Amino acid sequence: MKNDLIQNRMNLSNHRNHVPAAKLLSGSVVNKYPVVLDGGKTIIFIDDKNLESETRYRYELRRK
């Protein structure tokens, strides 16, 4: 099929209108808050600033 060439599938201009904005920003830290753990060795980005203490607590539980 002429329309199903790999170049056509890989071209981002063909996907821009069909891919949700959240998927286009995967790996992005926009609108996320950093939680610095282990004295700066580990950084976790969270959506809700209110969950920072819970994130720290869960991280400490996993380390033990």
CORGI-V37807 format. One record per backbone hydrogen bond with DSSP energy under -0.5 kcal/mol. NH is the residue of the N-H (numbers start at 1). CO is the residue of the C=O. If there is no record, write none. Layout:
{{NH:CO} {NH:CO}}
This chain:
{{4:1} {5:2} {9:5} {10:6} {11:7} {14:11} {15:12} {16:12} {18:15} {19:15} {23:20} {24:20} {25:21} {26:23} {28:25} {32:29} {33:46} {35:44} {36:34} {37:35} {37:42} {40:37} {41:37} {41:38} {42:37} {44:35} {46:33} {49:47} {51:48} {52:49} {55:51} {56:52} {57:53} {58:54} {59:55} {60:56} {61:57} {62:58} {63:59} {64:60}}
